[in-house]
Amino acid sequence: INAEYGEVCVETCKQALEAQSKAAIRIELCSCLDVGGLEPEPEELVRCIETLSIPVHVMIRPKPGAFVYTPSEITSMFLSIQRAKKAGAKGVVFGLLEQRDRCT
């Protein structure tokens, strides 16, 4: 784990602790980094928040692939953001595109 740039993307609390020990200033918690990152399990988010002394930001992404979402997926993302906030996450990370692949 290279903490040279400050924020480190990790999939587990164990990786987050290692990053913190190497001077990371913030964690981006994800799952499935091999597909660009998806939402982590809620239990892993809580474990990281309770264990770390640095801020944890959480990936809000329900599926791999394009960043174009259906209305129901957007509703699910909104609920995930609310859960992350309630759990104590200091921020969220996500992206959205219009159907024509333009940033919104």
N, CA, C and O atoms as CSV, one atom per row, in Angstrom:
chain,resi,resn,atom,element,x,y,z
A,1,ILE,N,N,0.862,-1.190,0.000
A,1,ILE,CA,C,0.000,0.000,0.000
A,1,ILE,C,C,0.894,1.235,0.000
A,1,ILE,O,O,1.785,1.375,0.838
A,2,ASN,N,N,0.641,2.121,-0.951
A,2,ASN,CA,C,1.425,3.340,-1.092
A,2,ASN,C,C,0.579,4.522,-0.645
A,2,ASN,O,O,-0.413,4.855,-1.293
A,3,ALA,N,N,0.957,5.153,0.445
A,3,ALA,CA,C,0.194,6.279,0.987
A,3,ALA,C,C,0.791,7.621,0.570
A,3,ALA,O,O,0.486,8.652,1.170
A,4,GLU,N,N,1.640,7.608,-0.456
A,4,GLU,CA,C,2.345,8.814,-0.881
A,4,GLU,C,C,1.404,9.959,-1.233
A,4,GLU,O,O,1.748,11.119,-1.007
A,5,TYR,N,N,0.244,9.671,-1.772
A,5,TYR,CA,C,-0.662,10.720,-2.226
A,5,TYR,C,C,-1.742,11.082,-1.213
A,5,TYR,O,O,-2.592,11.926,-1.501
A,6,GLY,N,N,-1.729,10.482,-0.071
A,6,GLY,CA,C,-2.661,10.868,0.978
A,6,GLY,C,C,-3.872,9.975,1.112
A,6,GLY,O,O,-4.107,9.416,2.183
A,7,GLU,N,N,-4.656,9.823,0.037
A,7,GLU,CA,C,-5.838,8.969,0.087
A,7,GLU,C,C,-5.481,7.609,-0.503
A,7,GLU,O,O,-4.793,7.519,-1.519
A,8,VAL,N,N,-5.958,6.558,0.151
A,8,VAL,CA,C,-5.689,5.202,-0.307
A,8,VAL,C,C,-7.010,4.461,-0.465
A,8,VAL,O,O,-7.844,4.467,0.440
A,9,CYS,N,N,-7.197,3.822,-1.622
A,9,CYS,CA,C,-8.382,3.002,-1.877
A,9,CYS,C,C,-8.103,1.591,-1.392
A,9,CYS,O,O,-7.100,0.983,-1.768
A,10,VAL,N,N,-8.987,1.075,-0.560
A,10,VAL,CA,C,-8.814,-0.265,0.003
A,10,VAL,C,C,-10.148,-1.007,-0.006
A,10,VAL,O,O,-11.216,-0.417,-0.170
A,11,GLU,N,N,-10.043,-2.323,0.176
A,11,GLU,CA,C,-11.239,-3.165,0.222
A,11,GLU,C,C,-11.550,-3.701,1.621
A,11,GLU,O,O,-12.664,-4.158,1.875
A,12,THR,N,N,-10.577,-3.650,2.523
A,12,THR,CA,C,-10.775,-4.236,3.848
A,12,THR,C,C,-10.269,-3.307,4.937
A,12,THR,O,O,-9.472,-2.402,4.691
A,13,CYS,N,N,-10.746,-3.551,6.129
A,13,CYS,CA,C,-10.278,-2.792,7.283
A,13,CYS,C,C,-8.801,-3.098,7.553
A,13,CYS,O,O,-8.058,-2.212,7.977
A,14,LYS,N,N,-8.376,-4.318,7.317
A,14,LYS,CA,C,-6.965,-4.673,7.493
A,14,LYS,C,C,-6.089,-3.821,6.566
A,14,LYS,O,O,-5.059,-3.298,6.991
A,15,GLN,N,N,-6.496,-3.685,5.311
A,15,GLN,CA,C,-5.748,-2.845,4.368
A,15,GLN,C,C,-5.784,-1.380,4.816
A,15,GLN,O,O,-4.787,-0.669,4.694
A,16,ALA,N,N,-6.917,-0.939,5.326
A,16,ALA,CA,C,-7.049,0.444,5.791
A,16,ALA,C,C,-6.110,0.714,6.961
A,16,ALA,O,O,-5.482,1.770,7.022
A,17,LEU,N,N,-6.012,-0.233,7.888
A,17,LEU,CA,C,-5.081,-0.075,9.016
A,17,LEU,C,C,-3.637,-0.004,8.537
A,17,LEU,O,O,-2.844,0.782,9.055
A,18,GLU,N,N,-3.300,-0.823,7.555
A,18,GLU,CA,C,-1.947,-0.780,6.996
A,18,GLU,C,C,-1.679,0.582,6.349
A,18,GLU,O,O,-0.608,1.160,6.534
A,19,ALA,N,N,-2.650,1.091,5.592
A,19,ALA,CA,C,-2.495,2.405,4.952
A,19,ALA,C,C,-2.335,3.500,5.997
A,19,ALA,O,O,-1.499,4.391,5.850
A,20,GLN,N,N,-3.137,3.429,7.050
A,20,GLN,CA,C,-3.038,4.417,8.125
A,20,GLN,C,C,-1.648,4.379,8.752
A,20,GLN,O,O,-1.073,5.425,9.052
A,21,SER,N,N,-1.109,3.187,8.949
A,21,SER,CA,C,0.229,3.058,9.553
A,21,SER,C,C,1.324,3.607,8.645
A,21,SER,O,O,2.426,3.906,9.105
A,22,LYS,N,N,1.019,3.741,7.353
A,22,LYS,CA,C,1.992,4.280,6.392
A,22,LYS,C,C,1.677,5.734,6.036
A,22,LYS,O,O,2.067,6.221,4.975
A,23,ALA,N,N,0.972,6.414,6.927
A,23,ALA,CA,C,0.722,7.852,6.845
A,23,ALA,C,C,-0.367,8.267,5.862
A,23,ALA,O,O,-0.389,9.421,5.435
A,24,ALA,N,N,-1.261,7.372,5.496
A,24,ALA,CA,C,-2.418,7.798,4.695
A,24,ALA,C,C,-3.205,8.821,5.506
A,24,ALA,O,O,-3.305,8.707,6.727
A,25,ILE,N,N,-3.763,9.819,4.827
A,25,ILE,CA,C,-4.546,10.824,5.538
A,25,ILE,C,C,-6.052,10.591,5.392
A,25,ILE,O,O,-6.857,11.199,6.098
A,26,ARG,N,N,-6.419,9.699,4.464
A,26,ARG,CA,C,-7.839,9.393,4.262
A,26,ARG,C,C,-7.948,8.046,3.559
A,26,ARG,O,O,-7.077,7.665,2.777
A,27,ILE,N,N,-9.032,7.332,3.850
A,27,ILE,CA,C,-9.312,6.036,3.242
A,27,ILE,C,C,-10.538,6.173,2.340
A,27,ILE,O,O,-11.531,6.805,2.700
A,28,GLU,N,N,-10.441,5.561,1.156
A,28,GLU,CA,C,-11.627,5.368,0.310
A,28,GLU,C,C,-11.932,3.879,0.355
A,28,GLU,O,O,-11.201,3.065,-0.211
A,29,LEU,N,N,-13.017,3.533,1.031
A,29,LEU,CA,C,-13.379,2.128,1.204
A,29,LEU,C,C,-14.290,1.686,0.071
A,29,LEU,O,O,-15.324,2.300,-0.194
A,30,CYS,N,N,-13.886,0.605,-0.594
A,30,CYS,CA,C,-14.613,0.055,-1.736
A,30,CYS,C,C,-14.661,-1.462,-1.596
A,30,CYS,O,O,-14.073,-2.035,-0.678
A,31,SER,N,N,-15.353,-2.084,-2.498
A,31,SER,CA,C,-15.196,-3.513,-2.740
A,31,SER,C,C,-14.900,-3.648,-4.227
A,31,SER,O,O,-15.105,-2.700,-4.985
A,32,CYS,N,N,-14.434,-4.779,-4.643
A,32,CYS,CA,C,-14.244,-5.097,-6.065
A,32,CYS,C,C,-13.449,-4.038,-6.823
A,32,CYS,O,O,-13.895,-3.543,-7.858
A,33,LEU,N,N,-12.291,-3.697,-6.316
A,33,LEU,CA,C,-11.443,-2.724,-7.007
A,33,LEU,C,C,-11.048,-3.203,-8.403
A,33,LEU,O,O,-10.696,-2.397,-9.264
A,34,ASP,N,N,-11.108,-4.523,-8.625
A,34,ASP,CA,C,-10.759,-5.064,-9.938
A,34,ASP,C,C,-11.736,-4.638,-11.033
A,34,ASP,O,O,-11.424,-4.756,-12.218
A,35,VAL,N,N,-12.924,-4.142,-10.646
A,35,VAL,CA,C,-13.884,-3.627,-11.637
A,35,VAL,C,C,-14.090,-2.125,-11.462
A,35,VAL,O,O,-15.090,-1.571,-11.920
A,36,GLY,N,N,-13.155,-1.481,-10.807
A,36,GLY,CA,C,-13.235,-0.038,-10.630
A,36,GLY,C,C,-13.829,0.403,-9.311
A,36,GLY,O,O,-13.935,1.600,-9.047
A,37,GLY,N,N,-14.217,-0.546,-8.481
A,37,GLY,CA,C,-14.756,-0.236,-7.161
A,37,GLY,C,C,-16.263,-0.253,-7.116
A,37,GLY,O,O,-16.937,0.330,-7.965
A,38,LEU,N,N,-16.785,-0.935,-6.103
A,38,LEU,CA,C,-18.220,-0.986,-5.808
A,38,LEU,C,C,-18.413,-0.667,-4.338
A,38,LEU,O,O,-17.449,-0.535,-3.585
A,39,GLU,N,N,-19.680,-0.545,-3.937
A,39,GLU,CA,C,-19.972,-0.285,-2.523
A,39,GLU,C,C,-19.470,-1.440,-1.658
A,39,GLU,O,O,-19.658,-2.606,-2.005
A,40,PRO,N,N,-18.835,-1.116,-0.537
A,40,PRO,CA,C,-18.432,-2.175,0.391
A,40,PRO,C,C,-19.639,-2.652,1.204
A,40,PRO,O,O,-20.695,-2.018,1.213
A,41,GLU,N,N,-19.456,-3.763,1.870
A,41,GLU,CA,C,-20.495,-4.248,2.778
A,41,GLU,C,C,-20.630,-3.262,3.937
A,41,GLU,O,O,-19.626,-2.735,4.414
A,42,PRO,N,N,-21.856,-3.007,4.396
A,42,PRO,CA,C,-22.055,-2.063,5.499
A,42,PRO,C,C,-21.250,-2.427,6.751
A,42,PRO,O,O,-20.759,-1.540,7.450
A,43,GLU,N,N,-21.112,-3.718,7.033
A,43,GLU,CA,C,-20.369,-4.148,8.210
A,43,GLU,C,C,-18.892,-3.761,8.108
A,43,GLU,O,O,-18.273,-3.397,9.108
A,44,GLU,N,N,-18.335,-3.840,6.906
A,44,GLU,CA,C,-16.929,-3.476,6.715
A,44,GLU,C,C,-16.748,-1.972,6.917
A,44,GLU,O,O,-15.749,-1.531,7.486
A,45,LEU,N,N,-17.712,-1.194,6.451
A,45,LEU,CA,C,-17.658,0.255,6.646
A,45,LEU,C,C,-17.668,0.594,8.134
A,45,LEU,O,O,-16.844,1.385,8.594
A,46,VAL,N,N,-18.577,0.013,8.875
A,46,VAL,CA,C,-18.668,0.280,10.319
A,46,VAL,C,C,-17.380,-0.142,11.013
A,46,VAL,O,O,-16.864,0.586,11.861
A,47,ARG,N,N,-16.856,-1.316,10.658
A,47,ARG,CA,C,-15.611,-1.804,11.268
A,47,ARG,C,C,-14.471,-0.809,11.032
A,47,ARG,O,O,-13.706,-0.514,11.950
A,48,CYS,N,N,-14.357,-0.296,9.813
A,48,CYS,CA,C,-13.289,0.667,9.504
A,48,CYS,C,C,-13.464,1.965,10.283
A,48,CYS,O,O,-12.505,2.487,10.852
A,49,ILE,N,N,-14.674,2.479,10.308
A,49,ILE,CA,C,-14.931,3.740,11.006
A,49,ILE,C,C,-14.609,3.600,12.487
A,49,ILE,O,O,-14.035,4.508,13.089
A,50,GLU,N,N,-14.978,2.466,13.075
A,50,GLU,CA,C,-14.739,2.256,14.500
A,50,GLU,C,C,-13.263,2.008,14.818
A,50,GLU,O,O,-12.831,2.231,15.949
A,51,THR,N,N,-12.491,1.553,13.840
A,51,THR,CA,C,-11.108,1.158,14.070
A,51,THR,C,C,-10.101,2.247,13.747
A,51,THR,O,O,-9.081,2.367,14.425
A,52,LEU,N,N,-10.371,3.038,12.725
A,52,LEU,CA,C,-9.383,4.001,12.234
A,52,LEU,C,C,-9.474,5.345,12.938
A,52,LEU,O,O,-10.507,5.710,13.500
A,53,SER,N,N,-8.365,6.067,12.893
A,53,SER,CA,C,-8.358,7.427,13.428
A,53,SER,C,C,-8.310,8.469,12.314
A,53,SER,O,O,-8.243,9.666,12.592
A,54,ILE,N,N,-8.343,8.027,11.054
A,54,ILE,CA,C,-8.372,8.935,9.907
A,54,ILE,C,C,-9.738,8.844,9.230
A,54,ILE,O,O,-10.441,7.850,9.410
A,55,PRO,N,N,-10.127,9.855,8.460
A,55,PRO,CA,C,-11.455,9.841,7.828
A,55,PRO,C,C,-11.625,8.696,6.829
A,55,PRO,O,O,-10.683,8.294,6.146
A,56,VAL,N,N,-12.840,8.191,6.768
A,56,VAL,CA,C,-13.203,7.142,5.819
A,56,VAL,C,C,-14.267,7.690,4.885
A,56,VAL,O,O,-15.326,8.144,5.318
A,57,HIS,N,N,-13.963,7.640,3.583
A,57,HIS,CA,C,-14.943,7.947,2.548
A,57,HIS,C,C,-15.356,6.620,1.935
A,57,HIS,O,O,-14.543,5.699,1.854
A,58,VAL,N,N,-16.593,6.508,1.508
A,58,VAL,CA,C,-17.105,5.227,1.027
A,58,VAL,C,C,-17.582,5.356,-0.417
A,58,VAL,O,O,-18.214,6.342,-0.798
A,59,MET,N,N,-17.260,4.332,-1.207
A,59,MET,CA,C,-17.705,4.269,-2.600
A,59,MET,C,C,-19.205,3.975,-2.631
A,59,MET,O,O,-19.684,3.053,-1.971
A,60,ILE,N,N,-19.928,4.767,-3.401
A,60,ILE,CA,C,-21.355,4.532,-3.627
A,60,ILE,C,C,-21.495,4.175,-5.107
A,60,ILE,O,O,-21.595,5.053,-5.963
A,61,ARG,N,N,-21.501,2.896,-5.388
A,61,ARG,CA,C,-21.602,2.400,-6.763
A,61,ARG,C,C,-22.195,1.000,-6.718
A,61,ARG,O,O,-21.516,0.060,-6.304
A,62,PRO,N,N,-23.446,0.841,-7.135
A,62,PRO,CA,C,-24.129,-0.439,-6.965
A,62,PRO,C,C,-23.794,-1.509,-7.999
A,62,PRO,O,O,-24.120,-2.680,-7.802
A,63,LYS,N,N,-23.131,-1.115,-9.123
A,63,LYS,CA,C,-22.866,-2.105,-10.171
A,63,LYS,C,C,-21.620,-1.697,-10.950
A,63,LYS,O,O,-21.285,-0.514,-11.019
A,64,PRO,N,N,-20.936,-2.677,-11.536
A,64,PRO,CA,C,-19.792,-2.338,-12.384
A,64,PRO,C,C,-20.263,-1.826,-13.743
A,64,PRO,O,O,-21.443,-1.919,-14.083
A,65,GLY,N,N,-19.340,-1.296,-14.496
A,65,GLY,CA,C,-19.669,-0.844,-15.844
A,65,GLY,C,C,-19.909,0.646,-15.890
A,65,GLY,O,O,-19.378,1.406,-15.080
A,66,ALA,N,N,-20.712,1.047,-16.844
A,66,ALA,CA,C,-20.982,2.468,-17.082
A,66,ALA,C,C,-21.604,3.118,-15.845
A,66,ALA,O,O,-22.238,2.455,-15.024
A,67,PHE,N,N,-21.408,4.410,-15.737
A,67,PHE,CA,C,-21.933,5.176,-14.606
A,67,PHE,C,C,-23.295,5.771,-14.934
A,67,PHE,O,O,-23.617,6.882,-14.515
A,68,VAL,N,N,-24.091,5.019,-15.688
A,68,VAL,CA,C,-25.460,5.407,-16.036
A,68,VAL,C,C,-26.379,4.527,-15.203
A,68,VAL,O,O,-26.286,3.300,-15.251
A,69,TYR,N,N,-27.274,5.160,-14.432
A,69,TYR,CA,C,-28.102,4.421,-13.488
A,69,TYR,C,C,-29.584,4.632,-13.762
A,69,TYR,O,O,-30.000,5.671,-14.276
A,70,THR,N,N,-30.369,3.624,-13.408
A,70,THR,CA,C,-31.825,3.723,-13.495
A,70,THR,C,C,-32.332,4.533,-12.303
A,70,THR,O,O,-31.606,4.717,-11.326
A,71,PRO,N,N,-33.560,5.013,-12.376
A,71,PRO,CA,C,-34.119,5.715,-11.215
A,71,PRO,C,C,-34.089,4.873,-9.935
A,71,PRO,O,O,-33.823,5.409,-8.859
A,72,SER,N,N,-34.351,3.585,-10.030
A,72,SER,CA,C,-34.332,2.756,-8.818
A,72,SER,C,C,-32.907,2.597,-8.287
A,72,SER,O,O,-32.716,2.516,-7.074
A,73,GLU,N,N,-31.904,2.550,-9.167
A,73,GLU,CA,C,-30.515,2.483,-8.711
A,73,GLU,C,C,-30.110,3.789,-8.030
A,73,GLU,O,O,-29.372,3.771,-7.045
A,74,ILE,N,N,-30.584,4.911,-8.545
A,74,ILE,CA,C,-30.287,6.201,-7.921
A,74,ILE,C,C,-30.926,6.280,-6.542
A,74,ILE,O,O,-30.321,6.805,-5.608
A,75,THR,N,N,-32.133,5.767,-6.407
A,75,THR,CA,C,-32.785,5.719,-5.097
A,75,THR,C,C,-31.972,4.857,-4.134
A,75,THR,O,O,-31.774,5.225,-2.976
A,76,SER,N,N,-31.505,3.711,-4.621
A,76,SER,CA,C,-30.672,2.825,-3.799
A,76,SER,C,C,-29.380,3.532,-3.384
A,76,SER,O,O,-28.937,3.388,-2.244
A,77,MET,N,N,-28.774,4.293,-4.299
A,77,MET,CA,C,-27.551,5.027,-3.985
A,77,MET,C,C,-27.824,6.084,-2.915
A,77,MET,O,O,-27.019,6.271,-2.003
A,78,PHE,N,N,-28.946,6.765,-3.028
A,78,PHE,CA,C,-29.314,7.767,-2.030
A,78,PHE,C,C,-29.437,7.124,-0.650
A,78,PHE,O,O,-28.955,7.676,0.339
A,79,LEU,N,N,-30.079,5.963,-0.581
A,79,LEU,CA,C,-30.214,5.260,0.696
A,79,LEU,C,C,-28.848,4.825,1.229
A,79,LEU,O,O,-28.604,4.877,2.435
A,80,SER,N,N,-27.965,4.400,0.336
A,80,SER,CA,C,-26.603,4.026,0.751
A,80,SER,C,C,-25.858,5.222,1.326
A,80,SER,O,O,-25.117,5.085,2.300
A,81,ILE,N,N,-26.050,6.391,0.729
A,81,ILE,CA,C,-25.415,7.607,1.245
A,81,ILE,C,C,-25.929,7.915,2.645
A,81,ILE,O,O,-25.153,8.280,3.528
A,82,GLN,N,N,-27.228,7.770,2.848
A,82,GLN,CA,C,-27.799,8.003,4.175
A,82,GLN,C,C,-27.225,7.023,5.198
A,82,GLN,O,O,-26.909,7.419,6.320
A,83,ARG,N,N,-27.087,5.740,4.821
A,83,ARG,CA,C,-26.514,4.735,5.737
A,83,ARG,C,C,-25.057,5.057,6.053
A,83,ARG,O,O,-24.617,4.925,7.194
A,84,ALA,N,N,-24.312,5.482,5.029
A,84,ALA,CA,C,-22.898,5.822,5.249
A,84,ALA,C,C,-22.771,6.994,6.212
A,84,ALA,O,O,-21.919,6.986,7.101
A,85,LYS,N,N,-23.614,7.997,6.034
A,85,LYS,CA,C,-23.587,9.160,6.921
A,85,LYS,C,C,-23.916,8.741,8.351
A,85,LYS,O,O,-23.248,9.151,9.300
A,86,LYS,N,N,-24.952,7.919,8.488
A,86,LYS,CA,C,-25.354,7.451,9.814
A,86,LYS,C,C,-24.246,6.625,10.474
A,86,LYS,O,O,-24.073,6.669,11.692
A,87,ALA,N,N,-23.500,5.874,9.662
A,87,ALA,CA,C,-22.416,5.043,10.192
A,87,ALA,C,C,-21.202,5.877,10.604
A,87,ALA,O,O,-20.356,5.412,11.367
A,88,GLY,N,N,-21.119,7.104,10.101
A,88,GLY,CA,C,-20.010,7.973,10.477
A,88,GLY,C,C,-18.995,8.232,9.375
A,88,GLY,O,O,-17.929,8.790,9.639
A,89,ALA,N,N,-19.308,7.834,8.139
A,89,ALA,CA,C,-18.396,8.122,7.029
A,89,ALA,C,C,-18.243,9.633,6.889
A,89,ALA,O,O,-19.208,10.380,7.050
A,90,LYS,N,N,-17.035,10.074,6.590
A,90,LYS,CA,C,-16.769,11.510,6.439
A,90,LYS,C,C,-17.087,12.007,5.035
A,90,LYS,O,O,-17.125,13.215,4.797
A,91,GLY,N,N,-17.314,11.092,4.111
A,91,GLY,CA,C,-17.646,11.489,2.751
A,91,GLY,C,C,-18.018,10.283,1.916
A,91,GLY,O,O,-17.845,9.139,2.337
A,92,VAL,N,N,-18.532,10.552,0.725
A,92,VAL,CA,C,-18.878,9.497,-0.225
A,92,VAL,C,C,-18.198,9.793,-1.560
A,92,VAL,O,O,-17.851,10.935,-1.860
A,93,VAL,N,N,-18.020,8.749,-2.342
A,93,VAL,CA,C,-17.376,8.843,-3.644
A,93,VAL,C,C,-18.295,8.179,-4.661
A,93,VAL,O,O,-18.676,7.021,-4.490
A,94,PHE,N,N,-18.652,8.903,-5.718
A,94,PHE,CA,C,-19.508,8.313,-6.745
A,94,PHE,C,C,-19.387,9.115,-8.030
A,94,PHE,O,O,-18.795,10.195,-8.041
A,95,GLY,N,N,-19.941,8.594,-9.100
A,95,GLY,CA,C,-19.975,9.294,-10.379
A,95,GLY,C,C,-21.252,8.952,-11.110
A,95,GLY,O,O,-21.785,7.851,-10.976
A,96,LEU,N,N,-21.736,9.899,-11.878
A,96,LEU,CA,C,-22.947,9.705,-12.678
A,96,LEU,C,C,-22.708,10.241,-14.083
A,96,LEU,O,O,-22.068,11.279,-14.253
A,97,LEU,N,N,-23.216,9.542,-15.085
A,97,LEU,CA,C,-23.180,10.017,-16.454
A,97,LEU,C,C,-24.589,10.012,-17.027
A,97,LEU,O,O,-25.434,9.218,-16.615
A,98,GLU,N,N,-24.831,10.896,-17.970
A,98,GLU,CA,C,-26.057,10.833,-18.747
A,98,GLU,C,C,-25.931,9.676,-19.731
A,98,GLU,O,O,-24.834,9.156,-19.934
A,99,GLN,N,N,-27.004,9.282,-20.325
A,99,GLN,CA,C,-26.989,8.177,-21.268
A,99,GLN,C,C,-25.967,8.392,-22.376
A,99,GLN,O,O,-25.410,7.424,-22.895
A,100,ARG,N,N,-25.714,9.638,-22.746
A,100,ARG,CA,C,-24.757,9.941,-23.828
A,100,ARG,C,C,-23.327,9.996,-23.318
A,100,ARG,O,O,-22.450,10.499,-24.020
A,101,ASP,N,N,-23.064,9.488,-22.107
A,101,ASP,CA,C,-21.733,9.461,-21.506
A,101,ASP,C,C,-21.135,10.831,-21.274
A,101,ASP,O,O,-19.925,11.021,-21.403
A,102,ARG,N,N,-21.985,11.785,-20.931
A,102,ARG,CA,C,-21.504,13.117,-20.547
A,102,ARG,C,C,-21.619,13.243,-19.037
A,102,ARG,O,O,-22.532,12.679,-18.434
A,103,CYS,N,N,-20.716,13.966,-18.433
A,103,CYS,CA,C,-20.792,14.190,-16.990
A,103,CYS,C,C,-22.033,15.010,-16.663
A,103,CYS,O,O,-22.390,15.934,-17.393
A,104,THR,N,N,-22.686,14.662,-15.559
A,104,THR,CA,C,-23.853,15.428,-15.116
A,104,THR,C,C,-23.497,16.270,-13.938
A,104,THR,O,O,-24.347,16.991,-13.416
